[in-house]
């Protein structure tokens, strides 16, 4: 998140963040638990982020890692996706901190 904020083309006066606290951020900010339910701007940003991520999974990572089925599962833990990880192991884009992946016994 720090990197995303640093790469903005504008200098925000204030940042509203969904749940995550950015303690060392020098820009005034607030972290809202369930921010997408409490703040229209956070809800809108959440929708834009999900659509962008889904497109990236379909258009980029499905091509780079075709055996994981990213075009259909977008990286979410569907049964077929978990089976792919068990068979192939995690790819370079899998987050090992994602609970289902961190708890898996990978072949």
Rosetta constraint file for C-alpha pairs under 8 A:
AtomPair CA 1 CA 5 HARMONIC 6.20 0.50
AtomPair CA 2 CA 6 HARMONIC 6.12 0.50
AtomPair CA 2 CA 22 HARMONIC 7.95 0.50
AtomPair CA 2 CA 25 HARMONIC 7.53 0.50
AtomPair CA 3 CA 7 HARMONIC 6.14 0.50
AtomPair CA 4 CA 8 HARMONIC 6.55 0.50
AtomPair CA 12 CA 27 HARMONIC 7.45 0.50
AtomPair CA 13 CA 27 HARMONIC 6.85 0.50
AtomPair CA 13 CA 28 HARMONIC 6.92 0.50
AtomPair CA 14 CA 27 HARMONIC 6.28 0.50
AtomPair CA 14 CA 28 HARMONIC 5.03 0.50
AtomPair CA 14 CA 29 HARMONIC 5.35 0.50
AtomPair CA 15 CA 27 HARMONIC 7.17 0.50
AtomPair CA 15 CA 28 HARMONIC 6.46 0.50
AtomPair CA 15 CA 29 HARMONIC 4.49 0.50
AtomPair CA 15 CA 30 HARMONIC 6.52 0.50
AtomPair CA 16 CA 29 HARMONIC 5.68 0.50
AtomPair CA 16 CA 30 HARMONIC 5.15 0.50
AtomPair CA 16 CA 31 HARMONIC 6.08 0.50
AtomPair CA 16 CA 32 HARMONIC 7.25 0.50
AtomPair CA 16 CA 42 HARMONIC 7.10 0.50
AtomPair CA 17 CA 21 HARMONIC 7.43 0.50
AtomPair CA 17 CA 29 HARMONIC 7.29 0.50
AtomPair CA 17 CA 30 HARMONIC 6.10 0.50
AtomPair CA 17 CA 31 HARMONIC 4.65 0.50
AtomPair CA 17 CA 32 HARMONIC 6.14 0.50
AtomPair CA 17 CA 35 HARMONIC 7.12 0.50
AtomPair CA 17 CA 42 HARMONIC 7.22 0.50
AtomPair CA 18 CA 31 HARMONIC 5.77 0.50
AtomPair CA 18 CA 32 HARMONIC 5.22 0.50
AtomPair CA 18 CA 33 HARMONIC 6.18 0.50
AtomPair CA 18 CA 34 HARMONIC 6.49 0.50
AtomPair CA 18 CA 35 HARMONIC 4.64 0.50
AtomPair CA 18 CA 36 HARMONIC 6.73 0.50
AtomPair CA 18 CA 42 HARMONIC 6.67 0.50
AtomPair CA 19 CA 31 HARMONIC 5.25 0.50
AtomPair CA 19 CA 32 HARMONIC 5.02 0.50
AtomPair CA 19 CA 33 HARMONIC 4.42 0.50
AtomPair CA 19 CA 34 HARMONIC 6.46 0.50
AtomPair CA 19 CA 35 HARMONIC 6.54 0.50
AtomPair CA 20 CA 31 HARMONIC 5.99 0.50
AtomPair CA 20 CA 32 HARMONIC 7.84 0.50
AtomPair CA 21 CA 30 HARMONIC 7.71 0.50
AtomPair CA 21 CA 31 HARMONIC 5.56 0.50
AtomPair CA 22 CA 31 HARMONIC 7.96 0.50
AtomPair CA 25 CA 29 HARMONIC 7.85 0.50
AtomPair CA 31 CA 35 HARMONIC 7.68 0.50
AtomPair CA 32 CA 38 HARMONIC 7.70 0.50
AtomPair CA 34 CA 38 HARMONIC 6.44 0.50
AtomPair CA 35 CA 39 HARMONIC 5.63 0.50
AtomPair CA 35 CA 42 HARMONIC 5.93 0.50
AtomPair CA 35 CA 43 HARMONIC 7.14 0.50
AtomPair CA 36 CA 40 HARMONIC 6.82 0.50
AtomPair CA 36 CA 41 HARMONIC 7.80 0.50
AtomPair CA 36 CA 42 HARMONIC 4.97 0.50
AtomPair CA 36 CA 43 HARMONIC 4.01 0.50
AtomPair CA 36 CA 44 HARMONIC 7.77 0.50
AtomPair CA 36 CA 46 HARMONIC 6.93 0.50
AtomPair CA 37 CA 43 HARMONIC 6.66 0.50
AtomPair CA 38 CA 42 HARMONIC 7.99 0.50
AtomPair CA 39 CA 43 HARMONIC 6.28 0.50
AtomPair CA 40 CA 44 HARMONIC 6.11 0.50
AtomPair CA 41 CA 45 HARMONIC 6.13 0.50
AtomPair CA 42 CA 46 HARMONIC 6.03 0.50
AtomPair CA 43 CA 47 HARMONIC 6.43 0.50
AtomPair CA 44 CA 48 HARMONIC 6.35 0.50
AtomPair CA 45 CA 49 HARMONIC 6.03 0.50
AtomPair CA 46 CA 50 HARMONIC 6.14 0.50
AtomPair CA 47 CA 51 HARMONIC 6.20 0.50
AtomPair CA 48 CA 52 HARMONIC 6.08 0.50
AtomPair CA 49 CA 53 HARMONIC 6.00 0.50
AtomPair CA 50 CA 54 HARMONIC 6.01 0.50
AtomPair CA 51 CA 55 HARMONIC 6.20 0.50
AtomPair CA 52 CA 56 HARMONIC 6.20 0.50
AtomPair CA 53 CA 57 HARMONIC 6.13 0.50
AtomPair CA 53 CA 74 HARMONIC 7.96 0.50
AtomPair CA 54 CA 58 HARMONIC 6.19 0.50
AtomPair CA 54 CA 74 HARMONIC 5.64 0.50
AtomPair CA 55 CA 59 HARMONIC 5.77 0.50
AtomPair CA 55 CA 60 HARMONIC 7.93 0.50
AtomPair CA 56 CA 60 HARMONIC 5.32 0.50
AtomPair CA 56 CA 61 HARMONIC 6.64 0.50
AtomPair CA 57 CA 61 HARMONIC 4.87 0.50
AtomPair CA 57 CA 62 HARMONIC 6.04 0.50
AtomPair CA 57 CA 70 HARMONIC 5.60 0.50
AtomPair CA 57 CA 71 HARMONIC 6.26 0.50
AtomPair CA 57 CA 74 HARMONIC 5.40 0.50
AtomPair CA 57 CA 75 HARMONIC 7.22 0.50
AtomPair CA 58 CA 62 HARMONIC 5.27 0.50
AtomPair CA 58 CA 63 HARMONIC 7.82 0.50
AtomPair CA 58 CA 70 HARMONIC 5.91 0.50
AtomPair CA 58 CA 71 HARMONIC 4.14 0.50
AtomPair CA 58 CA 72 HARMONIC 7.56 0.50
AtomPair CA 58 CA 74 HARMONIC 6.78 0.50
AtomPair CA 59 CA 63 HARMONIC 6.82 0.50
AtomPair CA 59 CA 71 HARMONIC 7.54 0.50
AtomPair CA 60 CA 64 HARMONIC 6.40 0.50
AtomPair CA 61 CA 65 HARMONIC 5.61 0.50
AtomPair CA 61 CA 66 HARMONIC 7.44 0.50
AtomPair CA 61 CA 70 HARMONIC 6.61 0.50
AtomPair CA 62 CA 66 HARMONIC 4.83 0.50
AtomPair CA 62 CA 67 HARMONIC 7.93 0.50
AtomPair CA 62 CA 68 HARMONIC 7.39 0.50
AtomPair CA 62 CA 69 HARMONIC 6.46 0.50
AtomPair CA 62 CA 70 HARMONIC 4.99 0.50
AtomPair CA 62 CA 71 HARMONIC 5.54 0.50
AtomPair CA 65 CA 69 HARMONIC 7.97 0.50
AtomPair CA 65 CA 70 HARMONIC 7.82 0.50
AtomPair CA 65 CA 91 HARMONIC 7.52 0.50
AtomPair CA 66 CA 70 HARMONIC 7.27 0.50
AtomPair CA 67 CA 84 HARMONIC 7.09 0.50
AtomPair CA 68 CA 81 HARMONIC 5.98 0.50
AtomPair CA 68 CA 84 HARMONIC 5.64 0.50
AtomPair CA 68 CA 85 HARMONIC 7.31 0.50
AtomPair CA 69 CA 73 HARMONIC 6.16 0.50
AtomPair CA 69 CA 74 HARMONIC 7.68 0.50
AtomPair CA 69 CA 81 HARMONIC 6.67 0.50
AtomPair CA 70 CA 74 HARMONIC 4.55 0.50
AtomPair CA 70 CA 75 HARMONIC 5.56 0.50
AtomPair CA 73 CA 77 HARMONIC 7.54 0.50
AtomPair CA 73 CA 78 HARMONIC 6.51 0.50
AtomPair CA 73 CA 81 HARMONIC 6.96 0.50
AtomPair CA 75 CA 81 HARMONIC 7.32 0.50
AtomPair CA 76 CA 81 HARMONIC 7.40 0.50
AtomPair CA 77 CA 81 HARMONIC 5.90 0.50
AtomPair CA 77 CA 82 HARMONIC 5.89 0.50
AtomPair CA 77 CA 100 HARMONIC 7.52 0.50
AtomPair CA 78 CA 82 HARMONIC 6.18 0.50
AtomPair CA 79 CA 83 HARMONIC 6.19 0.50
AtomPair CA 80 CA 84 HARMONIC 6.23 0.50
AtomPair CA 81 CA 85 HARMONIC 6.36 0.50
AtomPair CA 82 CA 86 HARMONIC 6.19 0.50
AtomPair CA 83 CA 87 HARMONIC 6.16 0.50
AtomPair CA 84 CA 88 HARMONIC 5.76 0.50
AtomPair CA 84 CA 89 HARMONIC 7.38 0.50
AtomPair CA 85 CA 89 HARMONIC 4.57 0.50
AtomPair CA 85 CA 90 HARMONIC 5.34 0.50
AtomPair CA 85 CA 91 HARMONIC 7.97 0.50
AtomPair CA 85 CA 106 HARMONIC 7.32 0.50
AtomPair CA 86 CA 90 HARMONIC 7.97 0.50
AtomPair CA 86 CA 105 HARMONIC 7.66 0.50
AtomPair CA 86 CA 106 HARMONIC 5.31 0.50
AtomPair CA 86 CA 107 HARMONIC 5.80 0.50
AtomPair CA 87 CA 106 HARMONIC 7.86 0.50
AtomPair CA 87 CA 107 HARMONIC 6.53 0.50
AtomPair CA 88 CA 107 HARMONIC 7.79 0.50
AtomPair CA 89 CA 106 HARMONIC 6.02 0.50
AtomPair CA 89 CA 107 HARMONIC 6.68 0.50
AtomPair CA 90 CA 94 HARMONIC 5.76 0.50
AtomPair CA 95 CA 101 HARMONIC 7.61 0.50
AtomPair CA 96 CA 101 HARMONIC 5.81 0.50
AtomPair CA 96 CA 102 HARMONIC 5.40 0.50
AtomPair CA 97 CA 101 HARMONIC 7.06 0.50
AtomPair CA 97 CA 102 HARMONIC 5.69 0.50
AtomPair CA 98 CA 102 HARMONIC 5.99 0.50
AtomPair CA 99 CA 103 HARMONIC 6.07 0.50
AtomPair CA 100 CA 104 HARMONIC 6.17 0.50
